[in-house]
Amino acid sequence: MKRFILVLLSAFILIGCQSKPVTGETVTVAGGYYKNVTADELREMLKNKDFVFVNVHIPYAGDITDTDSSIPYDGIEQNLSQLPSDKNAKIMLYCRSGRMSAIAAEKLVSLGYTNIWNLNGGMLAWEQAGFEIEK
């Protein structure tokens, strides 16, 4: 009986330590929606990165580690070749404050992309959470 309780307790501890999937906050825009995430949620998502990570800030002000590309927020439509051709692919956007990436997210949704994510508060929120920016 002791052994059973020990195994059961161990299982509960393991389940409790597993990270929960990030769902983000839904932002409804014309043509669909995108998801906002906090800096802490992005940090969790980067542990098992399954998305294309794009910095849309202009002018360049640094990158978050593991950034895949930089595309100007106001040139996102002209640079679709730098994004996955699959419009269901997961794409995470960020900028310095979150304003430019929200504009880019809305543009991608209007173009039919269905799995767009945005770092709410941008690199400022990232730094405020204690995480570093690569310069």
C-alpha positions as MATLAB code, in Angstrom:
seq = 'MKRFILVLLSAFILIGCQSKPVTGETVTVAGGYYKNVTADELREMLKNKDFVFVNVHIPYAGDITDTDSSIPYDGIEQNLSQLPSDKNAKIMLYCRSGRMSAIAAEKLVSLGYTNIWNLNGGMLAWEQAGFEIEK';
ca = [
       0.000    0.000    0.000;
       2.856    2.375    0.847;
       4.409    1.723   -2.526;
       1.118    2.464   -4.329;
       0.722    5.768   -2.473;
       4.337    6.706   -3.268;
       3.825    5.960   -6.982;
       0.565    7.909   -7.014;
       2.172   10.885   -5.261;
       5.085   10.837   -7.718;
       2.664   10.854  -10.643;
       0.820   13.893   -9.249;
       4.113   15.742   -8.754;
       5.195   14.994  -12.338;
       1.867   16.139  -13.736;
       1.996   19.327  -11.679;
       5.521   20.150  -12.950;
       4.613   19.900  -16.607;
       4.142   23.225  -18.331;
       0.647   24.171  -19.332;
       0.051   25.055  -22.971;
      -0.045   28.786  -23.615;
      -3.400   29.877  -25.007;
      -2.881   33.637  -25.093;
      -5.495   36.364  -25.170;
      -7.644   36.488  -28.308;
      -7.697   39.800  -30.153;
     -10.523   39.977  -32.694;
      -9.802   41.956  -35.855;
     -11.347   42.233  -39.323;
     -11.095   38.806  -40.942;
     -10.350   36.810  -37.810;
      -8.157   37.069  -34.741;
      -4.633   36.778  -33.392;
      -3.346   35.888  -29.934;
      -1.503   38.168  -27.519;
       0.948   36.594  -25.078;
       2.856   37.983  -22.113;
       6.634   37.911  -21.840;
       6.403   35.008  -19.383;
       4.156   33.061  -21.769;
       6.560   33.679  -24.661;
       9.459   32.520  -22.510;
       7.546   29.284  -21.868;
       6.759   28.892  -25.588;
      10.429   29.342  -26.508;
      11.322   26.259  -24.464;
       9.627   24.108  -27.135;
       9.687   26.537  -30.048;
       7.200   25.484  -32.727;
       6.757   28.807  -34.534;
       8.444   31.257  -36.859;
       9.685   34.136  -34.698;
       9.670   37.530  -36.421;
      10.892   40.932  -35.240;
       8.878   43.619  -37.084;
      10.313   46.684  -35.327;
      11.852   49.515  -37.327;
      14.431   50.857  -36.875;
      16.353   47.895  -35.516;
      16.481   47.967  -31.707;
      17.739   44.457  -30.912;
      16.344   40.921  -30.960;
      14.970   38.368  -28.571;
      17.065   35.185  -28.683;
      15.876   32.631  -31.280;
      14.433   35.265  -33.631;
      14.176   33.787  -37.132;
      13.880   36.961  -39.200;
      13.324   40.702  -39.241;
      10.593   42.098  -41.477;
       9.480   45.742  -41.223;
       5.925   45.902  -39.851;
       4.872   48.217  -42.674;
       6.395   45.929  -45.308;
       4.940   42.643  -44.106;
       2.787   42.177  -47.229;
       5.748   42.801  -49.538;
       7.848   40.235  -47.652;
       5.496   37.250  -47.475;
       8.208   35.134  -49.134;
      10.078   35.264  -45.799;
       7.105   33.655  -44.036;
       5.795   30.100  -44.356;
       3.586   29.582  -47.403;
       1.220   27.574  -45.183;
      -1.224   30.174  -43.845;
      -1.939   27.897  -40.866;
       1.709   27.948  -39.722;
       2.314   29.429  -36.288;
       3.967   32.859  -36.500;
       5.015   34.891  -33.443;
       5.546   38.630  -33.958;
       7.157   41.253  -31.751;
       8.485   44.804  -31.859;
       9.755   47.296  -29.288;
       6.431   48.217  -27.623;
       3.834   45.930  -29.228;
       2.227   48.580  -31.455;
       4.015   47.706  -34.718;
       3.621   43.967  -34.178;
      -0.125   44.401  -33.536;
      -0.388   46.244  -36.869;
       1.563   43.446  -38.602;
      -0.570   40.784  -36.896;
      -3.766   42.453  -38.085;
      -2.360   42.667  -41.623;
      -1.452   38.965  -41.669;
      -4.912   38.017  -40.403;
      -6.467   40.125  -43.183;
      -4.311   38.177  -45.662;
      -5.741   34.861  -44.440;
      -3.145   33.753  -41.869;
      -4.852   31.829  -39.076;
      -2.198   31.182  -36.411;
      -0.700   34.579  -35.605;
       0.690   35.392  -32.155;
       1.962   38.703  -30.769;
       4.161   39.619  -27.800;
       1.959   42.070  -25.920;
       4.123   44.997  -24.807;
       6.985   43.933  -27.055;
      10.640   44.038  -26.086;
       9.850   46.571  -23.351;
       7.653   44.001  -21.596;
      10.293   41.330  -22.260;
      12.959   43.434  -20.539;
      10.619   44.408  -17.686;
      10.091   40.701  -17.025;
      13.856   40.383  -16.542;
      14.742   38.830  -19.881;
      17.550   40.043  -22.147;
      17.594   41.596  -25.588;
      20.436   40.863  -28.002;
      21.860   44.090  -29.396;
];
